[in-house]
């Protein structure tokens, strides 16, 4: 079977790429070893948080992505439950207050609508916050979405536009012709294309080895608690200042300093997260991890102590050493594109990632510069000993 492009991985990133390529009339095959949203995209919260992004190119990319959610809400064939609820970063110590004061100033320079609130103002906006909170930062631009619905929306939208979506197809190899990728071998058949996109999330390194590319992506487990549905208790989605610190400093996470996230869904359930653990591909939840999440989230919103837990799950975030995804073509492997390594940003960055990768494939350039996201920034060595350029 022949197509213009094969996208490997039908999580939120791969499905978005397939959708945006199909919009541009490219023939696309979306290949997934499991089912749609069977990986991290179905085991995460739905936060679209701009305040958690590094000031600079990372935040700029997220701000561009956020602009697209309202349009997707009306154009995708699935109700994605997108809400512009605003977000707060909760501050619990003087050290965090000093860090967030500078962080906010840098984000404001980029153009983010964000303010630093004192404790009284934060509790006026969120009456259920604990008395020990020292303050919070707030942006009205943060929001939330149903990540499974968004993934299904992209995939089914792509299919509606003519893309072929093939699930239950494990990729075993990638063929090359004259040094250029030419086909994907799966346990359900061989699919030919001149362009292959690696959007396999935390499993992207397995696909990379098939073309001789060692990828600096590691799975980072995040455990999440789901509660029973409750009356509306929060006006914003929330993360703690420790969340930002742990995201960009693995030593903080290793020392037990992970921050938390609190989200109340459209149905009233709370999603409470999250750990940041390097445990390989182990997706089991642990009593230690869940107890830590419960204690920390109840410490910020004490009313959660009265809410029943109904289940818990864990997903694997695709971590990169600098916290940025790997995007764009790999020069040393003609026809091979990267779109992985988003870690906890896959939901927020999915619209812009799909759009920019589709632009690069169709026209050779993108509206937003991707140089800072190329694989070449890591100077990884291919299996033949050459340095990979991307």
Secondary structure, DSSP 8 states (H G I E B T S, - for coil): -B-SEEEE--SHHHHHHHHHHHHTT--EEEE-SS-TT-SGGGSS--EE-STTS-TTHHHHHHHHHHTTHHHHHHHSSS----B---EEEEE-SHHHHHHHHHHHHHHHHHT---EEEEHHHHHHH-TTS-TT--EEEEETT-EE--HHHHHHHHHHHHHHTT-EEE-S--EEEEEEETTEEEEEEETTEEEE-SEEEE--GGGHHHHHHTTT----EEEEEEEEEEE---S---SSEEEEHHHHHHHH-HHHHHTT----EEEE-TTS-EEEE---B--TT-----HHHHHHHHHHHHHHSGGGGGS-EEEEEEEEEEEETTS--EEEE-TTSTTEEEEE--GGGHHHHHHHHHHHHHHHHHHS--SS--GGGSGGGG--B-TTS-B---
